[in-house]
Amino acid sequence: MRVLMVTPSYYPILGGSETAIRILSTMLNEKGIHTDVMTYNMTRKWHPIWREETVDNGLFRVFKVPAINLATIFLINPLELIKVYVIPKPSFVGRFRDYDIIHFQGEADLSFPLFSFFVRKPKIWTSHTNYAKLPRLKRVFKLFFPRIADLYIAIELEILSRLGVPRPKSLRWFCFGVDVKTFRPDETKRIDNLVLFVGRIDRIKGLHVLLEALSDVVSQTQLVIIGPKWDPEYAAICMEKIKQVNSSGFHNVQYLGAMDEESLVPWYQKAAILVRPDLDGFSGGLTSLEALACATPVIGTGNHLIKNGVNGLRVSPNNAKELAKALNQLLGNKRSREEFGREGRRIVEDQFSWEKIAEKSVKLYEAVLSTYRKQ
């Protein structure tokens, strides 16, 4: 079996989706499933170059497709309404003939699946977020979205139903995993008042809500923020807010920039709590997993990883008061944090190790291919 992972962005662009695709592709190859990756040729998000490249890392190949961003030429891109940010060189579909299954990863840009509409191959589409909550997209997407793949995967079936995907083509499944040997607890490093945020500095991630919530947190807190500055204008607002918080002399906030996996591990181990106040209610799938694997409880706005009162606390999106209340509750109760952390680690080991995710992926591909051949 040969699988092609198709994703808008990939290394050297850093992010949860990019990391997950790299790890899953590696593990599938190690299990004998020939898996390669296709992406746009860009080193900066949505700034592709018109040059074709193939990178061979010794285990699998990465096909970098030439593409253009209409907004960089005409200052506006009307296709953004349907999540088409870049236009790839059409010849990319020629690569598909060498693969049995095409697996589209993520909805950050739908150019690849749309331009592949007439390719007759079994196609899987996996959601990495919850953009179904955006009304303007729901209306447009329902016109064509259910026709671009044979199977749709999302963390919640409601995401797909809101976009018009019929139930027979929908699968509820969390597609991310975590390396439980690398991401593991180390209680000797734990700092009781250290709160951690890991994610892109982008408005949808809700960092501003966390910074606002600090004004109602009653105990002195160290907040460490890790992630790339995705939206420069928004990042500037957050950096200014950080200065204001630090100038008060009560809480201390540090912004450490982007980090690789190896550098992130000790921060998860040190943190008392990971906070993901995402405005879309998705709550950082991969970062939440990594924190839970390190026995660090999570406060977040959604996704089925965070079980309220079991391995963390769930709060409403864009609600600084509610977030502050949750922070006060956990920062003031070490026993609860420890219990939540232990349960979080157990859940990850049982359900979300990369080994288990890879095994499930192989079975899924076999089932999809079998069904397709019978049609």
C-alpha positions as YAML, in Angstrom:
chain: A
units: angstrom
residues:
- id: 1
  name: MET
  ca: [0.00, 0.00, 0.00]
- id: 2
  name: ARG
  ca: [1.22, 3.50, -0.88]
- id: 3
  name: VAL
  ca: [-0.15, 6.61, 0.85]
- id: 4
  name: LEU
  ca: [0.38, 10.26, -0.03]
- id: 5
  name: MET
  ca: [-0.09, 12.78, 2.79]
- id: 6
  name: VAL
  ca: [-1.14, 16.10, 1.27]
- id: 7
  name: THR
  ca: [-0.80, 19.16, 3.49]
- id: 8
  name: PRO
  ca: [-0.70, 22.93, 2.85]
- id: 9
  name: SER
  ca: [2.39, 23.44, 5.03]
- id: 10
  name: TYR
  ca: [5.24, 21.34, 6.30]
- id: 11
  name: TYR
  ca: [8.73, 21.68, 7.74]
- id: 12
  name: PRO
  ca: [10.52, 24.13, 7.99]
- id: 13
  name: ILE
  ca: [7.21, 25.71, 8.98]
- id: 14
  name: LEU
  ca: [6.62, 24.72, 12.60]
- id: 15
  name: GLY
  ca: [3.27, 23.85, 14.10]
- id: 16
  name: GLY
  ca: [1.24, 21.04, 15.60]
- id: 17
  name: SER
  ca: [-0.12, 19.79, 12.28]
- id: 18
  name: GLU
  ca: [3.30, 19.85, 10.62]
- id: 19
  name: THR
  ca: [4.82, 17.90, 13.50]
- id: 20
  name: ALA
  ca: [1.99, 15.34, 13.54]
- id: 21
  name: ILE
  ca: [2.24, 14.68, 9.81]
- id: 22
  name: ARG
  ca: [5.99, 14.16, 10.03]
- id: 23
  name: ILE
  ca: [5.71, 11.70, 12.92]
- id: 24
  name: LEU
  ca: [2.78, 9.77, 11.43]
- id: 25
  name: SER
  ca: [4.51, 9.50, 8.05]
- id: 26
  name: THR
  ca: [7.64, 8.21, 9.76]
- id: 27
  name: MET
  ca: [5.77, 5.57, 11.76]
- id: 28
  name: LEU
  ca: [3.72, 4.39, 8.78]
- id: 29
  name: ASN
  ca: [6.89, 3.85, 6.78]
- id: 30
  name: GLU
  ca: [8.39, 1.93, 9.69]
- id: 31
  name: LYS
  ca: [5.30, -0.29, 9.61]
- id: 32
  name: GLY
  ca: [5.81, -1.02, 5.92]
- id: 33
  name: ILE
  ca: [3.21, 1.44, 4.57]
- id: 34
  name: HIS
  ca: [5.05, 3.48, 1.92]
- id: 35
  name: THR
  ca: [4.09, 7.05, 2.78]
- id: 36
  name: ASP
  ca: [5.27, 10.31, 1.21]
- id: 37
  name: VAL
  ca: [4.28, 13.94, 1.80]
- id: 38
  name: MET
  ca: [3.13, 16.63, -0.64]
- id: 39
  name: THR
  ca: [3.09, 20.30, 0.33]
- id: 40
  name: TYR
  ca: [3.50, 23.80, -1.09]
- id: 41
  name: ASN
  ca: [7.04, 25.04, -1.51]
- id: 42
  name: MET
  ca: [7.21, 27.71, 1.17]
- id: 43
  name: THR
  ca: [9.28, 28.53, 4.21]
- id: 44
  name: ARG
  ca: [6.82, 31.18, 5.42]
- id: 45
  name: LYS
  ca: [3.11, 30.52, 5.74]
- id: 46
  name: TRP
  ca: [1.15, 31.56, 2.64]
- id: 47
  name: HIS
  ca: [4.27, 32.87, 0.87]
- id: 48
  name: PRO
  ca: [5.00, 30.07, -1.63]
- id: 49
  name: ILE
  ca: [7.62, 30.16, -4.34]
- id: 50
  name: TRP
  ca: [7.31, 28.94, -7.94]
- id: 51
  name: ARG
  ca: [9.92, 26.22, -7.74]
- id: 52
  name: GLU
  ca: [9.51, 22.48, -7.65]
- id: 53
  name: GLU
  ca: [11.61, 20.47, -5.22]
- id: 54
  name: THR
  ca: [11.76, 16.95, -3.82]
- id: 55
  name: VAL
  ca: [13.41, 16.32, -0.46]
- id: 56
  name: ASP
  ca: [14.35, 12.77, 0.53]
- id: 57
  name: ASN
  ca: [14.96, 12.39, 4.26]
- id: 58
  name: GLY
  ca: [16.05, 8.77, 3.95]
- id: 59
  name: LEU
  ca: [12.68, 7.37, 5.01]
- id: 60
  name: PHE
  ca: [10.18, 9.20, 2.83]
- id: 61
  name: ARG
  ca: [10.03, 11.94, 0.21]
- id: 62
  name: VAL
  ca: [8.54, 15.42, 0.50]
- id: 63
  name: PHE
  ca: [7.23, 16.83, -2.77]
- id: 64
  name: LYS
  ca: [7.26, 20.64, -2.68]
- id: 65
  name: VAL
  ca: [4.81, 21.98, -5.25]
- id: 66
  name: PRO
  ca: [5.26, 25.39, -6.94]
- id: 67
  name: ALA
  ca: [2.42, 27.76, -6.05]
- id: 68
  name: ILE
  ca: [1.40, 31.42, -6.06]
- id: 69
  name: ASN
  ca: [-0.56, 33.52, -3.61]
- id: 70
  name: LEU
  ca: [-2.92, 35.82, -5.50]
- id: 71
  name: ALA
  ca: [-2.99, 38.27, -2.62]
- id: 72
  name: THR
  ca: [0.74, 38.98, -3.03]
- id: 73
  name: ILE
  ca: [0.15, 39.91, -6.68]
- id: 74
  name: PHE
  ca: [-3.25, 41.63, -6.68]
- id: 75
  name: LEU
  ca: [-3.35, 42.64, -2.97]
- id: 76
  name: ILE
  ca: [-6.62, 40.77, -2.64]
- id: 77
  name: ASN
  ca: [-7.61, 37.14, -3.11]
- id: 78
  name: PRO
  ca: [-11.36, 36.59, -3.59]
- id: 79
  name: LEU
  ca: [-10.84, 32.83, -3.36]
- id: 80
  name: GLU
  ca: [-10.03, 33.15, 0.35]
- id: 81
  name: LEU
  ca: [-13.79, 32.94, 0.90]
- id: 82
  name: ILE
  ca: [-13.59, 29.24, 0.10]
- id: 83
  name: LYS
  ca: [-10.27, 28.69, 1.87]
- id: 84
  name: VAL
  ca: [-8.13, 28.85, -1.26]
- id: 85
  name: TYR
  ca: [-5.09, 30.92, -0.35]
- id: 86
  name: VAL
  ca: [-2.64, 29.69, -2.96]
- id: 87
  name: ILE
  ca: [-2.83, 28.30, -6.49]
- id: 88
  name: PRO
  ca: [-0.62, 25.24, -7.04]
- id: 89
  name: LYS
  ca: [0.95, 24.23, -10.34]
- id: 90
  name: PRO
  ca: [-1.75, 21.90, -11.74]
- id: 91
  name: SER
  ca: [0.72, 19.19, -12.70]
- id: 92
  name: PHE
  ca: [0.94, 18.15, -9.03]
- id: 93
  name: VAL
  ca: [-1.96, 15.74, -9.60]
- id: 94
  name: GLY
  ca: [0.33, 13.64, -11.79]
- id: 95
  name: ARG
  ca: [2.00, 12.38, -8.63]
- id: 96
  name: PHE
  ca: [-1.25, 10.83, -7.45]
- id: 97
  name: ARG
  ca: [-1.04, 7.95, -9.93]
- id: 98
  name: ASP
  ca: [1.76, 6.37, -7.88]
- id: 99
  name: TYR
  ca: [-0.34, 6.09, -4.70]
- id: 100
  name: ASP
  ca: [-3.25, 3.98, -3.55]
- id: 101
  name: ILE
  ca: [-4.70, 6.51, -1.09]
- id: 102
  name: ILE
  ca: [-4.60, 10.31, -1.01]
- id: 103
  name: HIS
  ca: [-4.89, 11.69, 2.52]
- id: 104
  name: PHE
  ca: [-5.57, 15.43, 2.70]
- id: 105
  name: GLN
  ca: [-4.50, 16.80, 6.07]
- id: 106
  name: GLY
  ca: [-6.01, 19.98, 7.48]
- id: 107
  name: GLU
  ca: [-8.30, 22.69, 6.20]
- id: 108
  name: ALA
  ca: [-5.95, 25.68, 6.39]
- id: 109
  name: ASP
  ca: [-6.06, 25.73, 2.58]
- id: 110
  name: LEU
  ca: [-8.29, 23.66, 0.30]
- id: 111
  name: SER
  ca: [-6.46, 24.21, -3.00]
- id: 112
  name: PHE
  ca: [-5.03, 20.70, -3.15]
- id: 113
  name: PRO
  ca: [-8.36, 18.83, -2.67]
- id: 114
  name: LEU
  ca: [-10.30, 21.21, -4.93]
- id: 115
  name: PHE
  ca: [-7.77, 20.99, -7.75]
- id: 116
  name: SER
  ca: [-7.84, 17.20, -7.33]
- id: 117
  name: PHE
  ca: [-11.60, 16.94, -7.76]
- id: 118
  name: PHE
  ca: [-11.51, 14.82, -10.94]
- id: 119
  name: VAL
  ca: [-8.73, 12.48, -9.78]
- id: 120
  name: ARG
  ca: [-10.15, 8.99, -9.32]
- id: 121
  name: LYS
  ca: [-8.38, 7.77, -6.19]
- id: 122
  name: PRO
  ca: [-9.70, 6.99, -2.71]
- id: 123
  name: LYS
  ca: [-9.44, 10.25, -0.77]
- id: 124
  name: ILE
  ca: [-9.51, 10.94, 2.95]
- id: 125
  name: TRP
  ca: [-9.81, 14.42, 4.42]
- id: 126
  name: THR
  ca: [-8.85, 15.11, 8.05]
- id: 127
  name: SER
  ca: [-9.83, 18.21, 10.01]
- id: 128
  name: HIS
  ca: [-7.25, 19.75, 12.33]
- id: 129
  name: THR
  ca: [-9.50, 22.44, 13.79]
- id: 130
  name: ASN
  ca: [-13.13, 23.52, 14.11]
- id: 131
  name: TYR
  ca: [-13.81, 26.11, 11.45]
- id: 132
  name: ALA
  ca: [-17.40, 24.89, 11.10]
- id: 133
  name: LYS
  ca: [-18.30, 27.53, 13.69]
- id: 134
  name: LEU
  ca: [-17.60, 30.28, 11.14]
- id: 135
  name: PRO
  ca: [-21.03, 30.99, 9.56]
- id: 136
  name: ARG
  ca: [-19.79, 32.49, 6.31]
- id: 137
  name: LEU
  ca: [-17.78, 29.35, 5.60]
- id: 138
  name: LYS
  ca: [-20.64, 27.01, 6.42]
- id: 139
  name: ARG
  ca: [-22.88, 28.47, 3.73]
- id: 140
  name: VAL
  ca: [-20.22, 28.38, 1.03]
- id: 141
  name: PHE
  ca: [-18.70, 25.06, 1.96]
- id: 142
  name: LYS
  ca: [-21.96, 23.13, 1.89]
- id: 143
  name: LEU
  ca: [-22.07, 23.66, -1.87]
- id: 144
  name: PHE
  ca: [-18.98, 21.62, -2.64]
- id: 145
  name: PHE
  ca: [-17.26, 20.40, 0.50]
- id: 146
  name: PRO
  ca: [-18.99, 16.99, 0.87]
- id: 147
  name: ARG
  ca: [-17.82, 16.01, -2.63]
- id: 148
  name: ILE
  ca: [-14.06, 16.45, -2.36]
- id: 149
  name: ALA
  ca: [-13.31, 13.23, -0.44]
- id: 150
  name: ASP
  ca: [-14.63, 9.72, 0.17]
- id: 151
  name: LEU
  ca: [-14.14, 9.84, 3.93]
- id: 152
  name: TYR
  ca: [-14.00, 12.78, 6.33]
- id: 153
  name: ILE
  ca: [-12.34, 12.63, 9.75]
- id: 154
  name: ALA
  ca: [-12.82, 15.14, 12.57]
- id: 155
  name: ILE
  ca: [-12.53, 15.30, 16.32]
- id: 156
  name: GLU
  ca: [-16.30, 15.77, 16.53]
- id: 157
  name: LEU
  ca: [-18.91, 14.61, 14.01]
- id: 158
  name: GLU
  ca: [-20.79, 17.87, 14.54]
- id: 159
  name: ILE
  ca: [-17.98, 19.69, 12.75]
- id: 160
  name: LEU
  ca: [-18.65, 17.66, 9.62]
- id: 161
  name: SER
  ca: [-22.45, 17.66, 9.81]
- id: 162
  name: ARG
  ca: [-22.45, 21.46, 9.97]
- id: 163
  name: LEU
  ca: [-20.58, 21.46, 6.68]
- id: 164
  name: GLY
  ca: [-23.04, 19.13, 5.01]
- id: 165
  name: VAL
  ca: [-20.99, 15.92, 5.14]
- id: 166
  name: PRO
  ca: [-23.38, 12.93, 5.34]
- id: 167
  name: ARG
  ca: [-22.98, 10.58, 8.30]
- id: 168
  name: PRO
  ca: [-21.85, 7.56, 6.18]
- id: 169
  name: LYS
  ca: [-18.82, 9.57, 5.01]
- id: 170
  name: SER
  ca: [-17.97, 10.85, 8.49]
- id: 171
  name: LEU
  ca: [-15.65, 9.39, 11.10]
- id: 172
  name: ARG
  ca: [-15.04, 10.71, 14.62]
- id: 173
  name: TRP
  ca: [-11.37, 10.23, 15.36]
- id: 174
  name: PHE
  ca: [-8.50, 12.13, 16.91]
- id: 175
  name: CYS
  ca: [-5.70, 11.93, 14.35]
- id: 176
  name: PHE
  ca: [-2.85, 13.24, 16.50]
- id: 177
  name: GLY
  ca: [-0.66, 11.16, 18.78]
- id: 178
  name: VAL
  ca: [2.20, 11.75, 21.16]
- id: 179
  name: ASP
  ca: [5.54, 10.07, 21.80]
- id: 180
  name: VAL
  ca: [4.94, 8.85, 25.35]
- id: 181
  name: LYS
  ca: [8.63, 8.01, 25.82]
- id: 182
  name: THR
  ca: [9.74, 11.56, 25.04]
- id: 183
  name: PHE
  ca: [6.80, 13.37, 26.63]
- id: 184
  name: ARG
  ca: [6.73, 11.91, 30.12]
- id: 185
  name: PRO
  ca: [6.25, 13.24, 33.67]
- id: 186
  name: ASP
  ca: [9.12, 14.44, 35.84]
- id: 187
  name: GLU
  ca: [7.70, 15.67, 39.13]
- id: 188
  name: THR
  ca: [11.13, 16.83, 40.33]
- id: 189
  name: LYS
  ca: [10.84, 19.72, 37.86]
- id: 190
  name: ARG
  ca: [7.29, 20.80, 38.70]
- id: 191
  name: ILE
  ca: [6.81, 24.48, 39.63]
- id: 192
  name: ASP
  ca: [3.53, 25.03, 41.46]
- id: 193
  name: ASN
  ca: [2.76, 28.49, 40.10]
- id: 194
  name: LEU
  ca: [4.00, 28.03, 36.52]
- id: 195
  name: VAL
  ca: [1.28, 28.37, 33.88]
- id: 196
  name: LEU
  ca: [2.17, 27.46, 30.29]
- id: 197
  name: PHE
  ca: [0.77, 28.52, 26.93]
- id: 198
  name: VAL
  ca: [2.03, 26.69, 23.82]
- id: 199
  name: GLY
  ca: [0.68, 27.68, 20.42]
- id: 200
  name: ARG
  ca: [0.89, 30.12, 17.55]
- id: 201
  name: ILE
  ca: [0.56, 33.77, 18.50]
- id: 202
  name: ASP
  ca: [-2.59, 34.18, 16.45]
- id: 203
  name: ARG
  ca: [-5.94, 35.61, 17.53]
- id: 204
  name: ILE
  ca: [-7.79, 32.32, 17.13]
- id: 205
  name: LYS
  ca: [-5.53, 30.82, 19.83]
- id: 206
  name: GLY
  ca: [-6.89, 33.28, 22.41]
- id: 207
  name: LEU
  ca: [-3.66, 34.35, 24.13]
- id: 208
  name: HIS
  ca: [-5.15, 37.80, 24.78]
- id: 209
  name: VAL
  ca: [-7.92, 36.15, 26.83]
- id: 210
  name: LEU
  ca: [-5.34, 34.45, 29.05]
- id: 211
  name: LEU
  ca: [-3.41, 37.70, 29.52]
- id: 212
  name: GLU
  ca: [-6.63, 39.48, 30.45]
- id: 213
  name: ALA
  ca: [-7.56, 36.71, 32.89]
- id: 214
  name: LEU
  ca: [-4.36, 37.23, 34.88]
- id: 215
  name: SER
  ca: [-5.80, 40.41, 36.40]
- id: 216
  name: ASP
  ca: [-8.27, 38.21, 38.36]
- id: 217
  name: VAL
  ca: [-5.80, 35.48, 39.35]
- id: 218
  name: VAL
  ca: [-5.23, 35.85, 43.09]
- id: 219
  name: SER
  ca: [-1.89, 34.06, 43.51]
- id: 220
  name: GLN
  ca: [1.40, 35.21, 42.03]
- id: 221
  name: THR
  ca: [1.84, 33.38, 38.77]
- id: 222
  name: GLN
  ca: [4.61, 32.74, 36.29]
- id: 223
  name: LEU
  ca: [3.21, 32.58, 32.76]
- id: 224
  name: VAL
  ca: [5.48, 31.17, 30.06]
- id: 225
  name: ILE
  ca: [4.40, 31.63, 26.44]
- id: 226
  name: ILE
  ca: [5.92, 29.48, 23.71]
- id: 227
  name: GLY
  ca: [5.08, 29.72, 20.01]
- id: 228
  name: PRO
  ca: [5.85, 31.58, 16.79]
- id: 229
  name: LYS
  ca: [4.49, 35.07, 16.08]
- id: 230
  name: TRP
  ca: [1.97, 34.05, 13.41]
- id: 231
  name: ASP
  ca: [0.05, 37.30, 13.07]
- id: 232
  name: PRO
  ca: [2.50, 40.23, 13.50]
- id: 233
  name: GLU
  ca: [-0.20, 42.80, 14.31]
- id: 234
  name: TYR
  ca: [-1.86, 40.57, 16.88]
- id: 235
  name: ALA
  ca: [1.51, 39.51, 18.31]
- id: 236
  name: ALA
  ca: [2.43, 43.18, 18.84]
- id: 237
  name: ILE
  ca: [-0.78, 43.68, 20.84]
- id: 238
  name: CYS
  ca: [0.04, 40.67, 23.01]
- id: 239
  name: MET
  ca: [3.63, 41.80, 23.57]
- id: 240
  name: GLU
  ca: [2.36, 45.17, 24.75]
- id: 241
  name: LYS
  ca: [-0.09, 43.46, 27.09]
- id: 242
  name: ILE
  ca: [2.77, 41.35, 28.48]
- id: 243
  name: LYS
  ca: [4.70, 44.54, 29.29]
- id: 244
  name: GLN
  ca: [1.67, 45.92, 31.11]
- id: 245
  name: VAL
  ca: [1.24, 42.75, 33.19]
- id: 246
  name: ASN
  ca: [4.93, 42.67, 34.10]
- id: 247
  name: SER
  ca: [4.96, 46.34, 35.02]
- id: 248
  name: SER
  ca: [2.36, 45.67, 37.72]
- id: 249
  name: GLY
  ca: [5.01, 43.66, 39.59]
- id: 250
  name: PHE
  ca: [2.61, 40.87, 40.69]
- id: 251
  name: HIS
  ca: [2.58, 38.30, 37.90]
- id: 252
  name: ASN
  ca: [5.57, 37.53, 35.67]
- id: 253
  name: VAL
  ca: [5.14, 36.75, 31.98]
- id: 254
  name: GLN
  ca: [7.88, 35.43, 29.66]
- id: 255
  name: TYR
  ca: [7.65, 35.02, 25.91]
- id: 256
  name: LEU
  ca: [10.22, 32.47, 24.71]
- id: 257
  name: GLY
  ca: [9.39, 32.25, 20.99]
- id: 258
  name: ALA
  ca: [9.05, 29.02, 19.00]
- id: 259
  name: MET
  ca: [10.63, 25.76, 20.17]
- id: 260
  name: ASP
  ca: [11.21, 22.29, 18.79]
- id: 261
  name: GLU
  ca: [9.82, 19.17, 20.48]
- id: 262
  name: GLU
  ca: [12.96, 18.40, 22.46]
- id: 263
  name: SER
  ca: [13.08, 21.88, 23.96]
- id: 264
  name: LEU
  ca: [9.37, 21.84, 24.80]
- id: 265
  name: VAL
  ca: [9.43, 18.72, 26.97]
- id: 266
  name: PRO
  ca: [11.02, 20.27, 30.10]
- id: 267
  name: TRP
  ca: [8.51, 23.14, 30.00]
- id: 268
  name: TYR
  ca: [5.58, 20.72, 30.00]
- id: 269
  name: GLN
  ca: [7.25, 18.93, 32.91]
- id: 270
  name: LYS
  ca: [7.76, 22.17, 34.84]
- id: 271
  name: ALA
  ca: [4.28, 23.56, 34.29]
- id: 272
  name: ALA
  ca: [1.54, 23.25, 36.88]
- id: 273
  name: ILE
  ca: [-1.08, 23.85, 34.18]
- id: 274
  name: LEU
  ca: [-1.25, 24.21, 30.39]
- id: 275
  name: VAL
  ca: [-3.82, 26.76, 29.24]
- id: 276
  name: ARG
  ca: [-5.30, 26.71, 25.73]
- id: 277
  name: PRO
  ca: [-7.99, 29.42, 25.53]
- id: 278
  name: ASP
  ca: [-8.72, 28.91, 21.81]
- id: 279
  name: LEU
  ca: [-11.59, 31.00, 20.48]
- id: 280
  name: ASP
  ca: [-12.80, 28.15, 18.25]
- id: 281
  name: GLY
  ca: [-13.14, 25.73, 21.15]
- id: 282
  name: PHE
  ca: [-10.50, 23.37, 19.79]
- id: 283
  name: SER
  ca: [-7.91, 23.81, 22.54]
- id: 284
  name: GLY
  ca: [-4.67, 22.83, 20.88]
- id: 285
  name: GLY
  ca: [-5.03, 19.15, 20.08]
- id: 286
  name: LEU
  ca: [-1.36, 18.26, 19.93]
- id: 287
  name: THR
  ca: [-0.16, 20.60, 22.68]
- id: 288
  name: SER
  ca: [-2.91, 19.36, 25.01]
- id: 289
  name: LEU
  ca: [-1.82, 15.79, 24.30]
- id: 290
  name: GLU
  ca: [1.82, 16.59, 24.99]
- id: 291
  name: ALA
  ca: [0.96, 18.29, 28.27]
- id: 292
  name: LEU
  ca: [-1.27, 15.43, 29.43]
- id: 293
  name: ALA
  ca: [1.48, 12.95, 28.52]
- id: 294
  name: CYS
  ca: [3.69, 14.88, 30.96]
- id: 295
  name: ALA
  ca: [0.96, 14.61, 33.62]
- id: 296
  name: THR
  ca: [0.20, 18.32, 33.32]
- id: 297
  name: PRO
  ca: [-3.51, 19.18, 33.58]
- id: 298
  name: VAL
  ca: [-5.07, 21.35, 30.90]
- id: 299
  name: ILE
  ca: [-7.50, 24.25, 31.06]
- id: 300
  name: GLY
  ca: [-9.06, 24.64, 27.65]
- id: 301
  name: THR
  ca: [-12.14, 25.68, 25.74]
- id: 302
  name: GLY
  ca: [-13.00, 22.33, 24.19]
- id: 303
  name: ASN
  ca: [-12.17, 19.07, 22.38]
- id: 304
  name: HIS
  ca: [-12.78, 15.62, 23.77]
- id: 305
  name: LEU
  ca: [-9.26, 15.33, 25.21]
- id: 306
  name: ILE
  ca: [-10.11, 17.65, 28.07]
- id: 307
  name: LYS
  ca: [-12.50, 15.87, 30.40]
- id: 308
  name: ASN
  ca: [-13.82, 18.45, 32.84]
- id: 309
  name: GLY
  ca: [-12.92, 17.57, 36.41]
- id: 310
  name: VAL
  ca: [-10.98, 14.48, 35.27]
- id: 311
  name: ASN
  ca: [-7.77, 15.63, 33.57]
- id: 312
  name: GLY
  ca: [-8.39, 19.37, 33.52]
- id: 313
  name: LEU
  ca: [-11.08, 22.02, 33.33]
- id: 314
  name: ARG
  ca: [-13.12, 23.28, 30.41]
- id: 315
  name: VAL
  ca: [-14.12, 26.93, 30.11]
- id: 316
  name: SER
  ca: [-16.13, 28.95, 27.61]
- id: 317
  name: PRO
  ca: [-14.23, 30.56, 24.74]
- id: 318
  name: ASN
  ca: [-13.42, 34.26, 25.01]
- id: 319
  name: ASN
  ca: [-14.39, 34.44, 28.70]
- id: 320
  name: ALA
  ca: [-11.52, 35.86, 30.78]
- id: 321
  name: LYS
  ca: [-13.52, 35.80, 34.02]
- id: 322
  name: GLU
  ca: [-14.34, 32.11, 33.69]
- id: 323
  name: LEU
  ca: [-10.74, 31.33, 32.77]
- id: 324
  name: ALA
  ca: [-9.45, 33.23, 35.82]
- id: 325
  name: LYS
  ca: [-11.83, 31.26, 38.05]
- id: 326
  name: ALA
  ca: [-10.49, 27.97, 36.63]
- id: 327
  name: LEU
  ca: [-6.91, 29.12, 37.13]
- id: 328
  name: ASN
  ca: [-7.61, 30.08, 40.74]
- id: 329
  name: GLN
  ca: [-9.27, 26.72, 41.33]
- id: 330
  name: LEU
  ca: [-6.33, 24.66, 40.05]
- id: 331
  name: LEU
  ca: [-3.47, 26.87, 41.23]
- id: 332
  name: GLY
  ca: [-4.94, 26.70, 44.71]
- id: 333
  name: ASN
  ca: [-5.32, 22.91, 44.78]
- id: 334
  name: LYS
  ca: [-2.15, 20.88, 44.23]
- id: 335
  name: ARG
  ca: [-3.94, 17.62, 44.97]
- id: 336
  name: SER
  ca: [-6.42, 18.19, 42.14]
- id: 337
  name: ARG
  ca: [-3.58, 19.05, 39.76]
- id: 338
  name: GLU
  ca: [-1.79, 15.82, 40.64]
- id: 339
  name: GLU
  ca: [-4.94, 13.72, 40.24]
- id: 340
  name: PHE
  ca: [-5.78, 15.37, 36.93]
- id: 341
  name: GLY
  ca: [-2.20, 14.89, 35.75]
- id: 342
  name: ARG
  ca: [-2.15, 11.17, 36.56]
- id: 343
  name: GLU
  ca: [-5.44, 10.60, 34.77]
- id: 344
  name: GLY
  ca: [-4.24, 12.62, 31.79]
- id: 345
  name: ARG
  ca: [-1.13, 10.47, 31.47]
- id: 346
  name: ARG
  ca: [-3.21, 7.28, 31.71]
- id: 347
  name: ILE
  ca: [-5.60, 8.41, 28.97]
- id: 348
  name: VAL
  ca: [-2.74, 9.29, 26.63]
- id: 349
  name: GLU
  ca: [-0.97, 5.98, 27.18]
- id: 350
  name: ASP
  ca: [-4.19, 4.02, 26.60]
- id: 351
  name: GLN
  ca: [-5.50, 5.88, 23.55]
- id: 352
  name: PHE
  ca: [-3.15, 8.42, 22.03]
- id: 353
  name: SER
  ca: [0.37, 7.09, 21.76]
- id: 354
  name: TRP
  ca: [1.75, 7.43, 18.23]
- id: 355
  name: GLU
  ca: [2.04, 3.64, 18.11]
- id: 356
  name: LYS
  ca: [-1.72, 3.27, 18.60]
- id: 357
  name: ILE
  ca: [-2.52, 6.10, 16.16]
- id: 358
  name: ALA
  ca: [-0.32, 4.49, 13.48]
- id: 359
  name: GLU
  ca: [-1.97, 1.10, 14.01]
- id: 360
  name: LYS
  ca: [-5.43, 2.67, 13.67]
- id: 361
  name: SER
  ca: [-4.30, 4.50, 10.52]
- id: 362
  name: VAL
  ca: [-3.17, 1.30, 8.85]
- id: 363
  name: LYS
  ca: [-6.52, -0.38, 9.58]
- id: 364
  name: LEU
  ca: [-8.35, 2.69, 8.30]
- id: 365
  name: TYR
  ca: [-6.41, 2.74, 5.04]
- id: 366
  name: GLU
  ca: [-7.01, -0.97, 4.50]
- id: 367
  name: ALA
  ca: [-10.76, -0.54, 5.06]
- id: 368
  name: VAL
  ca: [-11.00, 2.51, 2.76]
- id: 369
  name: LEU
  ca: [-9.04, 0.78, 0.00]
- id: 370
  name: SER
  ca: [-11.13, -2.37, 0.29]
- id: 371
  name: THR
  ca: [-14.39, -0.41, 0.09]
- id: 372
  name: TYR
  ca: [-13.16, 1.63, -2.87]
- id: 373
  name: ARG
  ca: [-12.16, -1.47, -4.84]
- id: 374
  name: LYS
  ca: [-15.60, -3.01, -4.35]
- id: 375
  name: GLN
  ca: [-17.36, 0.01, -5.86]
...
